[in-house]
């Protein structure tokens, strides 16, 4: 079964006013129909919290939004949260040294997808391409004598 890793872009798209809302709902429907298992990057909820805080929202506003996000997802499925381990942070740091276009959060999402063999679902083609390159690179390394 497909193990789908979603991250911040997905969570933001759960807002009905977001232009990618239908995309996010389609992922939830795919999971509900049994075509995959939903994994939420363990740092994904942190990013919207920081964004909201930086825009002046208080703790109650952030709490309301996070509860709404959880409620929407749980209507469709019980998500899994892969653990965040030191190896993920080490690899994410390595990725950022080799791919300057990766942000701090994106590098961690990519690291989790690669190291935990999860299929990365997001709208950012740059991250998808880097993950594809890295998965091929890792498979070539493991195939070498």
Buried (B, 14 or more C-beta within 10 A) or exposed (E): EEBBBBBBBBBBBBBEEBEBBEBBBEBBEBBEEEEBBBBBBBBBBEBBBEEBEEEEBEEEEBEEBBEEBBEBBEEBBEBBEBEBBEEBBEBBEEBBEEBEEBEEBBBBBBBBBBBBEBBBBBEBEEBBEBBEEBBEEEEEEEEEE
